[in-house]
Structures are given as C-alpha cells and as structure tokens.
Amino acid sequence: MWMQRLAEAETALHKLNTGAAVQSLSYDGESVTFTPTSLGKLRNWIGELRVALGLQSISRPRSRRVSFR
C-alpha cells in the first residue's frame, strides 16, 4: 500500500516537472490535487512516504561548530 502511494506520488511529480498542469492522487477515500505551484508539498509528501517505508532517514540540519576569534 505505501509503496503504491510512493510510486503514484513520484509519477505525479514527474508529470508536473514535465509540463502537466494538474495531478491528482487518491487514497483511503480522499483525493489530493497538486499543481506546479505546489511542487514543494508533493516533494515533502514523497519524503514522508520514504521515511515511513524506511527508504530514507529523517534529515536534520548538520551541526555547525562555532568558533570565536
């Protein structure tokens, strides 16, 4: 189920990146529509699915060492 959602989301992202105006995804009786202006939301959703599937770890900003001169 999660792998299918990831595949659908990645396909929608590809279509939006190659010129499609609108992409809709449906799951659990709900529908979500993405447009080129909502690419960031779609990328976030793909990241959340990858984390849920264990394909990607949660990325955190790297720590930076502070030095005083």
N, C-alpha and C positions, 0 to 999 in steps of 0.2 A: 504494500500500500504506500509506504513512504518513498520507496524507490520510484514508483509510478508518478507520484507527485513531483519528485525531483526532476524526472525526465520531462514531464509536462512543463514545468517551470523553466527548465533550460531551453526547451524548444520555443516557448513563448519569448524568452529573452533573445534567442537567435532571430526569430521573426521580426521582433521590434528593431533589433540592430540592423536588419537588412531591409528596412523600409515599410513594414506592415504598420498600419495606423493604430490598430487596437488588437489586443489579445485578451481572451477571457479564459479563466481556469475555473473548473467546478469540482468540488469535493465535499463530502458529507452534507449534501443538500444545499451548499452555499456556493455562490459564484463571486469571483473577483475579476475585475477588469483592469488591465494595465494599458497605459498609453506611453508614447515616447517620453512624456514628461514625468512618468512615474518609474523610470528605469531603476532608480536608486532603491525604491521599495521592493521591486522584483528581485534585485540583486541581494538585498537583505533577506528576503524570504528564502532564496536559494541557499544562502549561508546558514540560515536557521535549520533548513532541512538537512544540509550536510552535517551540521553539528549533531542533530537528532539521530542521524544514521551512523555517527562515529567516523565519518569520512573526513572531518575537519575538526580541529580543536578550536576552542574559543580563543580568538586572538585578542590579546591585550597589548596596549602600547608598551614598548620596551622601556625599562627603567633607564634613566639617564643619570650619570654621575655628575654631581655639582661640584665645581671647584672654585675656590675663591683665590684671587691673586692680589 
